[in-house]
Amino acid sequence: MNRSWMILALFLTAPFLISPRAANAQDRAWNDCARRAAVSAGLSDSDIQITPESDDRGRTYILNWEVRGGGPRRQRGYCEVDRKGRRIVRFETNPYHRDRDRDRDRDYDNTPAYTGPYPHVRVDTDGRGYFSSGSFRIDQLDRGYVDSKEQVAVSLRGRNGARITFFGDVIWSDGGREFTVRITSSDRGGARGQANIRLNGDHNEVEAIALDGRMADGGDFKAEFNRNR
């Protein structure tokens, strides 16, 4: 009889013994999403509000983020979180739309080459941000590099010295300090995607770099870098 009660007690308490670990993992995902949103918006974590998207129990789930407070320029975006590993596999600075993102076009090679004027520079700047992909990740970026004098190269470096470089061709520019690069390769293997780059007015510093694409191994990559203010 005592043995039966012990088995029943273990069965009833097991969920409570397991759930704190799962809850802590979920909290880490929420905190990581808020931290990345804060870096992107140039604010503190406390300025970010996280709201989960309705869950269809797929391989990943969505955490919507937005900057607290009103106003038409309030920033919004979302984090896509791997359900099993509780890690962010995609960070976006645009609101989540299920149908658009499910069918997102990944054929980056169809954009024609740009033949107009764009900045020809070789600059690097201290800043902050993150880089994330399925196989390689830099949590704390501290420097961004842009070389557009010949073949365009965009590099990001973390505080631990880890670094990744993407190569490609210019496909758009405003003729001033902003241009977009079609990514065709990287120093860590094949890659396809886009890099949006903004320089300062004097073209001697990097103000911002945003990367989005896919590595040859099948993993998405995403990055946001902003110059220190």
C-alpha positions in Angstrom: 0.0 0.0 0.0 2.8 2.4 0.9 4.6 1.6 -2.3 1.4 2.5 -4.3 1.1 5.8 -2.6 4.8 6.6 -3.3 4.3 5.8 -7.0 1.2 8.0 -7.1 3.0 10.8 -5.3 5.9 10.7 -7.8 3.5 10.7 -10.8 1.7 13.8 -9.4 4.9 15.8 -8.6 6.9 15.0 -11.7 5.4 17.8 -13.8 6.3 20.3 -11.1 9.9 19.0 -11.0 10.2 19.3 -14.8 8.3 22.5 -15.5 10.7 25.0 -13.9 13.4 24.0 -16.4 11.1 24.5 -19.3 9.9 27.7 -17.9 13.4 29.0 -17.5 14.2 28.0 -21.1 11.1 29.9 -22.3 12.2 32.9 -20.2 15.6 32.9 -21.8 14.0 33.0 -25.3 11.8 35.9 -24.2 14.7 37.8 -22.7 16.9 37.1 -25.8 14.2 38.4 -28.1 13.8 41.6 -25.9 17.6 42.1 -25.9 17.9 41.8 -29.7 14.9 44.1 -30.2 16.5 46.6 -27.8 19.8 46.5 -29.7 18.0 47.0 -33.0 16.0 50.0 -31.6 18.8 51.5 -29.7 16.9 51.3 -26.4 17.1 49.2 -23.2 15.4 45.8 -22.7 12.8 47.4 -20.4 11.5 49.5 -23.3 10.5 46.3 -25.2 7.2 44.5 -24.9 6.9 40.8 -25.9 3.7 39.1 -26.9 3.4 35.5 -28.1 1.7 34.8 -31.4 -1.2 32.3 -31.4 0.6 28.9 -31.4 0.0 26.2 -34.0 2.4 23.8 -32.2 4.8 23.7 -35.2 8.6 23.2 -35.0 9.0 26.9 -34.1 6.8 29.6 -32.5 6.6 33.4 -32.8 7.3 36.1 -30.2 6.1 39.5 -31.3 8.0 42.5 -30.0 7.3 46.2 -30.0 8.7 49.4 -28.4 6.5 50.5 -25.5 4.5 53.7 -25.9 2.4 55.1 -28.7 3.1 57.1 -31.8 3.1 56.2 -35.6 6.8 55.5 -35.7 6.7 52.8 -32.9 9.0 49.9 -34.0 7.7 46.4 -34.2 9.1 43.0 -35.2 9.2 39.4 -34.1 11.5 36.5 -33.1 11.0 33.0 -34.4 12.0 30.5 -31.7 13.0 26.8 -32.1 10.6 24.9 -29.8 13.0 22.2 -28.9 16.2 24.2 -28.3 14.4 27.3 -27.1 16.7 29.5 -29.2 16.0 32.2 -31.7 16.4 31.1 -35.3 15.1 34.3 -36.9 14.9 38.0 -35.8 12.9 40.5 -37.9 12.3 44.2 -37.6 9.0 44.0 -39.5 5.6 42.9 -38.1 4.8 39.2 -38.4 2.4 38.1 -41.2 1.9 34.4 -41.3 1.2 34.0 -45.0 3.9 36.4 -46.2 6.6 34.7 -44.1 5.5 31.2 -44.9 5.9 31.9 -48.6 8.9 34.2 -48.4 10.8 34.3 -51.7 14.4 33.3 -51.2 15.5 33.7 -54.8 17.9 36.6 -54.3 19.6 36.1 -57.6 16.9 37.6 -59.8 17.6 41.3 -59.0 19.5 43.0 -61.8 23.0 44.5 -61.2 23.1 48.1 -60.3 25.0 50.4 -62.8 24.6 53.8 -61.1 26.8 55.6 -58.6 27.4 54.3 -55.1 30.0 54.9 -52.3 33.4 53.3 -53.0 34.8 53.1 -49.5 36.9 50.9 -47.1 35.7 51.7 -43.6 35.2 50.1 -40.2 33.4 51.3 -37.1 32.8 50.3 -33.5 29.2 49.4 -32.7 26.9 46.8 -31.3 24.5 44.1 -32.6 24.2 40.4 -33.3 24.7 37.8 -35.9 22.7 34.5 -35.9 22.5 31.5 -38.2 21.8 27.8 -37.9 25.5 26.9 -37.6 27.3 30.0 -36.5 26.4 32.8 -34.1 27.9 36.0 -32.7 25.9 37.4 -29.8 27.8 40.6 -29.1 29.1 42.4 -32.2 31.6 45.2 -31.6 32.8 46.2 -35.1 31.4 46.4 -38.6 33.5 46.5 -41.8 32.5 47.6 -45.4 34.8 47.4 -48.4 33.1 48.5 -51.6 36.2 49.6 -53.6 36.3 46.4 -55.7 34.3 43.3 -54.9 32.0 44.3 -52.1 32.8 42.7 -48.7 30.8 43.1 -45.5 32.3 41.8 -42.2 31.0 41.6 -38.7 33.2 40.9 -35.6 32.2 39.9 -32.1 33.8 40.8 -28.8 35.3 37.3 -28.6 37.2 37.8 -31.9 34.8 35.7 -34.0 34.3 37.2 -37.4 32.3 36.4 -40.6 32.6 38.1 -44.1 30.1 38.1 -46.9 30.9 39.0 -50.5 28.6 40.2 -53.3 27.5 42.9 -55.8 25.7 46.2 -55.4 22.1 46.0 -56.7 20.8 49.4 -55.4 22.0 52.7 -54.0 20.4 56.1 -53.3 23.5 57.6 -54.9 24.6 58.9 -51.5 25.3 56.9 -48.3 23.0 53.9 -48.6 23.3 50.8 -50.8 22.2 47.2 -51.0 24.4 44.3 -51.8 23.3 40.9 -53.2 25.3 38.3 -51.2 26.8 35.6 -53.3 29.3 33.9 -50.9 31.0 34.1 -47.6 34.3 33.1 -46.0 32.3 30.2 -44.3 30.9 28.7 -47.4 28.2 29.4 -49.9 25.6 32.0 -49.1 22.7 33.9 -50.7 21.0 37.0 -49.3 21.1 40.7 -49.1 23.0 43.3 -47.1 21.6 46.8 -46.5 24.4 49.3 -45.6 24.2 52.9 -44.4 27.2 55.1 -44.0 27.5 58.5 -42.2 27.4 61.7 -44.2 31.2 61.9 -44.7 31.4 58.2 -45.8 34.1 57.5 -43.3 32.0 55.4 -40.8 29.5 52.6 -40.9 26.2 53.7 -39.4 24.2 50.4 -39.9 24.4 47.0 -41.5 21.4 44.6 -41.8 21.9 41.1 -43.3 19.3 38.6 -44.2 19.7 35.3 -46.2 20.5 31.7 -46.3 23.7 29.7 -46.0 24.5 26.8 -48.3 24.0 24.3 -45.4 20.3 25.3 -45.4 20.4 27.6 -42.3 19.0 31.1 -42.4 21.2 33.9 -41.2 20.2 37.3 -39.8 22.2 40.3 -38.5 21.8 43.8 -37.2 24.7 46.2 -36.5 24.5 49.8 -35.4 27.3 52.3 -34.8 27.8 53.4 -31.2 26.2 56.7 -30.4 
